[in-house]
């Protein structure tokens, strides 16, 4: 065989003394090949550098080995980490990614995007656009159907007919607030994210539930709306101090806003955590380097992206075996659980 070009499957078969069908079975890891034959073919493939033509293989199998991904907000920590998980898991199980980034989560041409990806012969689609406003109404429509499996990641509002994977954001709010209360806080303020985001609303619900269960105030004067930026976190603390002078703790809905809260606290002369405990969300890489180091709630974002690929791969395999009709029942919804990471920005619990 010539070393100047990629060998063909026929040449690999000839070198091994077997048929091309046997080589194909080895490539596809089929069990109906004798162990010694399997090893011999694998050795020849390794020695010759043979690699299957994935495009031709896809045509034969009726698959492109490509997943369509629609995403938004890669400048934000959460969406970018989810996409990292998707890409890593896709590569691990043999899929390429066809990525579509949108600029306005509430104005996306959903049908156009899905049709474009289907025209590229993707095997399945992951919709990784945050749940903002009513931008997922299309997934809740009765009788909705798609030529390939579609799965949602992030946000769990409504009862979608599509499978969805998200993180329990109400639990995020409860974890953060209950930790602050356990450290002795009684007047806990909240800096929210944008309130048209499902994640922001759920974190606020968790905050409110935790306070109400202990008979503590959870009024609007304890709330400042942010936009995920450190600047809005700084402005949020100034607003909270004016509205609730007895404030002794703040739950910021992400780490960037928590950084802004801490900056404002230093400027106001409020010692952290002695006079003001602070908890954020995300556990960004820099959180442990804040001063003091930031207590935060860690989200399994990459896990959510990886699980989305595994779930979609299973749906693709099932769809190939037999396409299932829509029966109008809500598809399975998976909520992954966050965990608290305690550092020095919050008062310790007894």
ZIVEN-V624798 format. One record per helix or strand of 3 or more residues. SS is the DSSP state (helix for helix, strand for strand). FROM is the first residue (numbers start at 0). TO is the last residue. If there is no record, write none. Layout:
ss={SS | SS}
from={FROM | FROM}
to={TO | TO}
This chain:
ss={helix | helix | helix | helix | strand | helix | strand | helix | strand | helix | strand | strand | helix | strand | helix | helix | strand | helix | strand | helix | strand | helix | strand | helix | strand | strand}
from={8 | 19 | 34 | 53 | 65 | 76 | 95 | 109 | 123 | 136 | 148 | 162 | 168 | 187 | 197 | 219 | 222 | 229 | 248 | 254 | 276 | 286 | 294 | 300 | 332 | 338}
to={15 | 26 | 47 | 60 | 70 | 91 | 100 | 118 | 127 | 139 | 152 | 166 | 181 | 191 | 212 | 221 | 224 | 242 | 251 | 267 | 280 | 288 | 297 | 320 | 335 | 340}
